[in-house]
Amino acid sequence: MENAALLKAIIENAIDGIITIDERGIVESINPSACKLFQYEPHEVIGKNVSMLMPQPYRQEHDHYINRYQTTGKPHIIGIGREVTGLRKDGTQFPFRLGVSDVNFSGRKIYAGFIHDLSREKEAEDKLKEYTSHLEEVVEERTLSLKQFVLELQKTKEEVSQSLEKEKELGQLKSRFVSMASHEFRTPLSAVQLSASLIDKYAEPLHSPQISKHVNKIKNAVGNLTTILNDFLSLEKLEAGRIEPSYTRFDLVKLAEELTEEMQIMAKQNQNILYQHTGTDSMAYLDINLLKNCIINLITNAIKYSGEDSFIEFSTEINASGCSITVKDNGIGIPESDQKHLFEAFFRAHNTGNIPGTGLGLNIVARYTALMNGRVDFQSNVNEGTSFTISFSAS
């Protein structure tokens, strides 16, 4: 009696559902876990055919198994661990794993079904599949524009990568392509920029804000594309190790004034670049092209990340200690958490939003400055602005 009580307690408190049926499929017992799963009270199930807990086609299959047993006397036992579907009282269905064993008891055979609910596992599996599918769609969407380029690159690589010499040839081919594409794009972009400026000038007597608005859009778009092309060309040369500083003595003030005039064209409405020089000497001994690229990148960033009706301070200084160039704006600033990553390639601060950019400009500035044995320092506060200073010690 004690063993029977213990067995009953185990069945009553089992986490999984347990149902016993006779050879005709009539339910003889059902534990609380099974009642909870199927939403029935014990008296609603006991004495009924177990097929009431099965949706089609499982119900029809079970009826077939019972009929065959009554005709032939041979039972059909469902395999252990089979995944099937249950039917709740409210008509909803749920998945579960069913294990069935036959037991000889009091001179007759009964069947015990062990029911493990798989609803949570299936739900988690479906969510994982949905998330995986979503990720695949996102990746496919974002890489679609690169597929053709990758295919062409792979095709070219197959043709020229049979030896180390051909690998070198592939690298040279890529470099020439990037260089050629950048220069070929730059020429029409310069023409578009000039034409936009002329349209703006000729439209002045009309006093049309709409014309000015769209001309500014053209200027900004051209400026963004030009910056992207310049950045990729510079990065390609840096990665290939094809940039060596070529030092010359030049007039830093003259260069700065020319760049101020050039960059003012790209500025937003009522955005002014204010330039000043400190020191009696104006001559610097650096690589003029690398320095020019650095200054353009810094002023371009100041224009992009500052609003209309604002000032951009651009200053140069030459003294006994060396030479320095500073670009300061009062724009959106850089979050403190992003500042440690600022000079990494393709990194963009989290508050840039929809402002266009490649995340290469500051990386190029830092690398060009390092090539000339200089350093880059900055100070920035969110919504207060940013100041970048490039400095070179006197040789």
PELIN-V462146 format. One record per residue. N is the residue number from 1. SS is DSSP state (2 for helix, 1 for strand, 0 for the rest). OMEGA is omega as a letter, one per 30 degrees, with the letter a starting at -180 (* if undefined). Layout:
# PELIN-V462146
N | SS | OMEGA
N | SS | OMEGA
This chain:
# PELIN-V462146
1 | 0 | a
2 | 2 | l
3 | 2 | l
4 | 2 | l
5 | 2 | l
6 | 2 | l
7 | 2 | l
8 | 2 | l
9 | 2 | l
10 | 2 | a
11 | 2 | a
12 | 2 | a
13 | 2 | l
14 | 0 | l
15 | 0 | l
16 | 0 | l
17 | 1 | l
18 | 1 | l
19 | 1 | l
20 | 1 | l
21 | 1 | l
22 | 0 | a
23 | 0 | l
24 | 0 | a
25 | 0 | a
26 | 1 | a
27 | 1 | l
28 | 1 | l
29 | 1 | l
30 | 1 | a
31 | 0 | a
32 | 2 | a
33 | 2 | l
34 | 2 | l
35 | 2 | l
36 | 2 | a
37 | 2 | a
38 | 2 | l
39 | 0 | l
40 | 0 | l
41 | 0 | a
42 | 2 | a
43 | 2 | l
44 | 2 | a
45 | 2 | a
46 | 0 | a
47 | 0 | l
48 | 0 | l
49 | 1 | a
50 | 2 | a
51 | 2 | l
52 | 2 | a
53 | 2 | a
54 | 1 | l
55 | 0 | l
56 | 0 | g
57 | 0 | a
58 | 2 | a
59 | 2 | a
60 | 2 | l
61 | 2 | a
62 | 2 | l
63 | 2 | l
64 | 2 | l
65 | 2 | a
66 | 2 | l
67 | 2 | l
68 | 2 | l
69 | 2 | a
70 | 2 | a
71 | 2 | a
72 | 2 | a
73 | 0 | l
74 | 0 | a
75 | 0 | l
76 | 0 | a
77 | 0 | l
78 | 0 | a
79 | 0 | a
80 | 0 | l
81 | 0 | a
82 | 1 | l
83 | 1 | a
84 | 1 | a
85 | 1 | l
86 | 1 | a
87 | 1 | l
88 | 0 | a
89 | 0 | a
90 | 0 | l
91 | 0 | l
92 | 0 | a
93 | 1 | l
94 | 1 | a
95 | 1 | l
96 | 1 | l
97 | 1 | a
98 | 1 | l
99 | 1 | a
100 | 1 | l
101 | 1 | l
102 | 1 | a
103 | 1 | l
104 | 1 | a
105 | 1 | l
106 | 0 | l
107 | 0 | l
108 | 1 | a
109 | 1 | l
110 | 1 | a
111 | 1 | l
112 | 1 | l
113 | 1 | a
114 | 1 | a
115 | 1 | l
116 | 1 | a
117 | 1 | l
118 | 0 | a
119 | 2 | a
120 | 2 | l
121 | 2 | a
122 | 2 | l
123 | 2 | l
124 | 2 | l
125 | 2 | l
126 | 2 | l
127 | 2 | l
128 | 2 | l
129 | 2 | l
130 | 2 | l
131 | 2 | l
132 | 2 | l
133 | 2 | l
134 | 2 | l
135 | 2 | l
136 | 2 | l
137 | 2 | l
138 | 2 | a
139 | 2 | a
140 | 2 | a
141 | 2 | a
142 | 2 | a
143 | 2 | a
144 | 2 | a
145 | 2 | a
146 | 2 | a
147 | 2 | a
148 | 2 | l
149 | 2 | l
150 | 2 | l
151 | 2 | l
152 | 2 | l
153 | 2 | l
154 | 2 | l
155 | 2 | l
156 | 2 | a
157 | 2 | l
158 | 2 | a
159 | 2 | a
160 | 2 | a
161 | 0 | a
162 | 0 | l
163 | 0 | l
164 | 2 | l
165 | 2 | l
166 | 2 | l
167 | 2 | l
168 | 2 | l
169 | 2 | l
170 | 2 | l
171 | 2 | l
172 | 2 | l
173 | 2 | l
174 | 2 | l
175 | 2 | l
176 | 2 | a
177 | 2 | l
178 | 2 | a
179 | 2 | a
180 | 2 | a
181 | 2 | a
182 | 2 | a
183 | 2 | a
184 | 2 | l
185 | 2 | a
186 | 2 | a
187 | 2 | l
188 | 2 | l
189 | 2 | l
190 | 2 | l
191 | 2 | l
192 | 2 | l
193 | 2 | l
194 | 2 | a
195 | 2 | l
196 | 2 | l
197 | 2 | l
198 | 2 | l
199 | 2 | l
200 | 2 | a
201 | 2 | a
202 | 2 | a
203 | 0 | a
204 | 2 | a
205 | 2 | a
206 | 2 | a
207 | 0 | a
208 | 0 | l
209 | 2 | a
210 | 2 | l
211 | 2 | l
212 | 2 | a
213 | 2 | a
214 | 2 | l
215 | 2 | l
216 | 2 | l
217 | 2 | l
218 | 2 | a
219 | 2 | a
220 | 2 | l
221 | 2 | l
222 | 2 | l
223 | 2 | l
224 | 2 | l
225 | 2 | l
226 | 2 | l
227 | 2 | l
228 | 2 | l
229 | 2 | l
230 | 2 | a
231 | 2 | a
232 | 2 | l
233 | 2 | l
234 | 2 | a
235 | 2 | a
236 | 2 | l
237 | 2 | l
238 | 2 | a
239 | 2 | a
240 | 0 | a
241 | 0 | a
242 | 0 | a
243 | 0 | l
244 | 0 | a
245 | 0 | l
246 | 0 | a
247 | 0 | l
248 | 1 | l
249 | 1 | a
250 | 1 | a
251 | 1 | a
252 | 2 | a
253 | 2 | l
254 | 2 | l
255 | 2 | a
256 | 2 | l
257 | 2 | l
258 | 2 | a
259 | 2 | l
260 | 2 | l
261 | 2 | a
262 | 2 | a
263 | 2 | l
264 | 2 | l
265 | 0 | a
266 | 0 | a
267 | 0 | l
268 | 0 | a
269 | 0 | l
270 | 0 | l
271 | 0 | a
272 | 1 | l
273 | 1 | a
274 | 1 | a
275 | 1 | l
276 | 1 | a
277 | 1 | l
278 | 1 | l
279 | 0 | a
280 | 0 | l
281 | 0 | l
282 | 0 | a
283 | 1 | l
284 | 1 | l
285 | 1 | a
286 | 1 | l
287 | 0 | a
288 | 2 | a
289 | 2 | l
290 | 2 | l
291 | 2 | l
292 | 2 | l
293 | 2 | l
294 | 2 | a
295 | 2 | l
296 | 2 | l
297 | 2 | a
298 | 2 | l
299 | 2 | l
300 | 2 | l
301 | 2 | l
302 | 2 | l
303 | 2 | a
304 | 2 | a
305 | 0 | l
306 | 0 | a
307 | 0 | l
308 | 0 | l
309 | 0 | a
310 | 0 | l
311 | 1 | l
312 | 1 | a
313 | 1 | a
314 | 1 | a
315 | 1 | l
316 | 1 | l
317 | 1 | l
318 | 1 | l
319 | 1 | a
320 | 0 | a
321 | 0 | a
322 | 1 | a
323 | 1 | l
324 | 1 | l
325 | 1 | a
326 | 1 | l
327 | 1 | a
328 | 1 | l
329 | 1 | l
330 | 0 | a
331 | 0 | a
332 | 0 | a
333 | 0 | a
334 | 0 | l
335 | 0 | a
336 | 2 | a
337 | 2 | a
338 | 2 | a
339 | 2 | a
340 | 2 | a
341 | 2 | a
342 | 0 | a
343 | 0 | l
344 | 0 | a
345 | 0 | l
346 | 0 | l
347 | 0 | l
348 | 0 | a
349 | 0 | a
350 | 0 | a
351 | 0 | a
352 | 0 | l
353 | 0 | a
354 | 0 | l
355 | 0 | a
356 | 0 | l
357 | 0 | a
358 | 0 | a
359 | 0 | a
360 | 0 | a
361 | 2 | a
362 | 2 | l
363 | 2 | l
364 | 2 | l
365 | 2 | a
366 | 2 | a
367 | 2 | l
368 | 2 | a
369 | 2 | l
370 | 2 | l
371 | 2 | l
372 | 0 | l
373 | 0 | l
374 | 0 | l
375 | 1 | l
376 | 1 | l
377 | 1 | l
378 | 1 | l
379 | 1 | a
380 | 1 | l
381 | 1 | a
382 | 0 | l
383 | 0 | l
384 | 0 | l
385 | 1 | a
386 | 1 | l
387 | 1 | l
388 | 1 | l
389 | 1 | l
390 | 1 | a
391 | 1 | l
392 | 1 | l
393 | 1 | l
394 | 0 | a
395 | 0 | *
